Every structure is written in C-alpha cells, then in structure tokens.
Amino acid sequence: MNDVIELELITSGEAEGLRKLQVEAFIALYEKYRDDITSPAKESLEKITQKIIEDNSDFYFILFNGKRVGGVRVKWHNGRNVKWISPIFVIPQFQNKGIASAVIERLFEVYSSDTIEWRLDTIKQEEKNCYLYEKCGFVRVGNETVINEKMTLVEYTKTCKKS
C-alpha cells in the first residue's frame, strides 16, 4: 500500500470535527441496533471533549493521504500497562482499505514500551469487526454484555510479548 496513514493528536478545540466524523462512522450501526447507551453516534459534544482532555488517554484523528477519515482513542489502566482501544472508527467511504488494521499496528508500535496487554470491546454481531481484531492478534475472552435484544458487546485482549 502506497497510501499514507497517520495519527494526529486531537485537541479539545477540535471536538466538533471529531464528533462529526464519529456520527458519520457510527450512524449506520446506531440505526441497525438502536443502541442509545453505548453508541458513539449518540455521544454529546461535552462527553467527547471530556474524552479528549482526560489525562489517562490519547485521542487521535486517523489521516489517510492527509485527509481526516476517522479516529482512535487509547486509554490506559493499571498505571500505563493495560491499554484499551475505544473507539476506533473509519468513515464508510474509506472502510475496507486496510486503514483500521494499519492504525492498530501503529498503536502497537507507539505504545510498545510499557504495554503488557491491549483490550477492546466490539459488537458480537458485526463479524467483519471481529475478524479485523482477530487478524490483528486479539483473542475473544468471553466477557459479553447484552446491550439490547439485537446487540451484544464482546471483549477482546491481546497480550504483548516482552523481551
């Protein structure tokens, strides 16, 4: 792939731009599952701004050939040793181009020095998302949270090898 994929740290002043991308990326899933509890498409500007400024996380725009096409947030627990990816998204017209998997691999590199484990949740019914995370080395750990009769979240982890 000759395309350039970059991560750009988001500032609180860019929350509205992030929110617009997030709604565009998640609105189809919201309409499919009607998840008013956890859907990023329904998050308020205030909640998004809070996530951007939290001390224990980094929120990035995903750039594809210089264009903002999505976002990814890394949040840490247990000091800095356990990282959560939540959310990661690419707007529809840029999906299926290998962007998300390239971003995940980049995150593994950026945070490699102190990370012993990565975690994330995804929608169990979205097989393409599950496949993506499994392709990136994540393993389903069995923890499931039923959101409604149509949708269940499943937890994935990836243990990092330390030398």
N, C-alpha and C positions, 0 to 999 in steps of 0.2 A: 504494500500500500504506500503510495507516494503522498498521500494526504497527510496534513499536519494536524495532530491532535494535541491541544494544550490545555492546561488548567490555569485559571485566573482567579486569584483570591477575591472574594466578594466583600465589599464594604457595606456598612449599614445604609449609605446613601443610594445603593443600587438595589434595595429590597423590592421596589416596584417592578423593575425589569426582571428580577428573578421570579417574582410572583406570576408575571405574565407567561414566562416560559413554563413554569410549573403547571399552571392551569392548562396551557396548550398540550403539555405532555400527558397529563393525567385525566383530562376531562372524559375521554372515551372509557377509561376504566371506571370512573365515577358513574357514568351513565349505565354501564353494564352491571355494576354491583350495588349502586346506591348506598355507598359507604359514607355516611356523614360523620363517622367517628374518627377514622384514620386517614381518609383520602387527602393527599397533598393538594388536590384541586379545590378543596374547601377550606384550606388554611387561611387565616386572616393575615393581613399585612403586618400587624403587630406581632403575631406568632413567628412569622418568617423573619422579621427584623430581630426578634429575640434570639432565634437560632443563629443568625449571622454574628451577633455580638457575644455569644456565650464564650467563656474562657476555655471550656473543655472541648472545643470543636473548631474545625475549619470548614468553610463552605466555599465551593469553587464554581465558577461558570466553566462549562465544557466548551472549548472553542474548536471548531472544525474548519480548517483553512481560514482562520481568522474570524469566523462568524460564531456568535453565541448560539449554541444548539441544545444546551441542556445544563444540568447542574449535578453536583455531587457534594454530599456533606460527610465528613469523617468526624465521629465523636469518640472520645476515649473515656475508658473506665479503668478502675484498679490502677491508679496512678496514670500511666500512659500505655500500659502494656496490652490492654484489650481495646481494639478499635471496632466501632460499628459504622457501617455504611448505611446512611439513612437520611434522605433518599438518594437514589441515583436515577437520572432520567435524561432522555433524549427526545426532542420533539419529533412527531411522527414522520415528517418528510426526510429525516436524517437517520431513522432507525434501520436496522439490518445492514449496516455498513461497517460493523466491527468497532464502532466507537466506544460503546459501553465496556466491552472486554478490554480494549486498549487502555481505557481510563482506569479500570480496576488494576490492571498490571502496573500502570504508572503509580497508583496509590501504594501498591505493594513495595515498589522501589523507594518512593518518597518517605514512607514510614517504617522502613525495614529495620532501622537501628534499635528500636525499642519495643517492637510489636511481637507478642508471643501468640496472639490469636486475633483473627478477624471474625466478625459476626454481621449478620443481616437478616431481615425478615422479608418475605415476599408472599405474593398471593399464590396459594397452592394450586388454584385452578388455572393459573397462567403458565402453561407448560413451557413456552418459549423463555420466560424469565427464569424458571427453574433450571432449564437446560443451560442458559448463559452462566449462571452461578456455578453449576456443577462443572462446566467446561473450564471455569477459572479456578477450580480446585476446592470449592466449597462442598461440604457434606451436610445433607439434611440431618438434623439431630433429633427430630421427633416432637419437639415442642410446637404445639399448634394452638392457635387462638381463633375461635369461631367469632367472626365479626357479625355475620348475619346468615340467613339460610342459603345465600348464594356464595359466600366468601369466607375463606379460612386463611389465616396467615401462618406460615411455617418458618421456622428458624433454621438458618444455615450457619456453619462455622468452618473456619479454615485455620489449622494450626500451622504456625511458622516454625521452620527448622532453624535452629541456632547453631552456629559453629563453635 
